[in-house]
């Protein structure tokens, strides 16, 4: 009998690339090797289009942000696959922007908050990161933000008046 650990790395990678996005998070806790695949950016980019697709939407309701599945063929009553940002954090945020390419959420804090840096949320990995600006600007006013990439394909957040 063949065990999963006996399969070639290429075959495991091919199998994991077909796991639906909503199930991938659960698969990461199954095996250290699988978790390594999902954390590898090249694996994610290479196999993004192969995974079984559910329509995913980001829903903001009652000061909560959720990543939800939408089934156009019928109603799904189970709440499986929901990812929720903490109520404490989302209650402090003012504006949410979604990156079209990779699904990152850029959230801006409400005016008057002690911690006034923007926060980026990756629903796929379940990670939240406060973004520290390189320089503290002394100009008062309302800033605008946008997300994009540098010429080295790194994420960049631009802040301007």
N, C-alpha and C positions, 0 to 999 in steps of 0.2 A: 504494500500500500504506500502511495506517495504522500509525503507530508508537505505542508506549505513551505517549510524551511528547505526542502529538497528542490524546489522549483528554481529555475534560473532567474536572475535579477531582471532580465528583459521581460520575461513572462509575467512576473509579479508587477512590474511597472505597467505593462499593458492592461492587466486586470484592474489595477487601482485607477488607471486613467479613465475607466468606464464607470466607476462608482459615482452615483449622483452627488451633486454638491452638498445636498442636505445630509447625506450619510457620511461624507468624508471626515467630518469632525469626530464622529464616533470611531471610525476606522483608525484614527491616529493613536488611540489608546490601546489598540490591539497588539501592536508590536513596535519595538523601537525602530526597526528597519523601515516600516511603513510610515511612521512618524517622520523619519528622515526624508522620505520621498516628498511628503506634503510640505515640508519646510524648505525644500530645494526649489529655488525660483525657476531654474531651467525646466524642472519636471512640470511645474505648474503652467508655465508658458507653453511648453511643448504639447501638453495634453488637455489644455483648457477646453478645446472644442469637442473632444471625444466623449466627455462625461455625459451621462444621461441627463437630459435637461428637464427641469421643471421651470416654469416661469417664476422668477423671483422678483419680489417687489419690496421696496422699503416703505414702511408705513409709520407715520408719526401720529400718535393718538394719545390724548390725555397726558402730555409731557413724557411720552415713552417712544422710543424708536425700536422698531422690530423689523427683522428680515423675515418675510413670509412667503410661502408658496402659493401660487394661484393656479387652480385647476379649471380649465375652461370646459371640460367635459362633465363636470359635476361638482357637487359641494363636498368638501372634505371636512369632517367634523372634528378630527383629531387635531391637537395642538402641537404635534411632533414637528421638530425642525425649526422652532422659533428661537431666535437669538435676540436677547434683550439687553440693552445698555442699562446700567444701573439707574434707578429712579433719582438717586441723589445727584449723579452727574448730569443726567439729561435735564433735570429741573433747573440747572444752572446755565443751560445753553440757550442761545438766542436764535441762531440761524444754522441750518444744516445744508451742506452742499455735497452732491454725490459726484464722484469721478466716474465718467462713462466707461473708461477703459478697464479699470480693475475693481470697481465697486467700493472704493474707499469713501468714507464719509468724513468731510471736513466740517467740524462744528465750531461755531464762534460763541464765546461767552457773552452773557448779558452784561450790559453796562453797569459799572459800579462793583463788579466782582473783585475780590482780592486777587484771585488767580485769573489774569486776563489774557492768557495765552490761548491760541486755538488748540483744539484737540482733534486727532485723527483716529477714526475707528475702522478697523478691518473686520467686518462681520465673518468673513471666511475663516480667519485664524482666531477670532475672538479676542483680538488685542486692541487696547486703547493706549494712545501715547499723546501726552501733552507736548506741544511744539514750542521750544524756546527760540525766540528771535535772536539772530546774531548780534543785533544792536538794539538797545532800548531807545526809541525815538522820543525826542523831547517835544515834538510838535503835537499839540493837542488837536483833536478832531476825530472824526469817524473814519476808520480804516476800512478798506475793502480787501478781499483776499481772492486769489484764484489758485488752482492747482495745475501742475503740468510736469514736464520732464526737462532735465538738463540735457546737454549734448552727449553726456555719458549714460543717458537713460535712467538717471536717478530721479526720484520724486522731488519736486520743488514746490514750495508754497510762496507765492508772491504777495507782499503786503504793500498797498499804496493808498494814498488819500483820495 
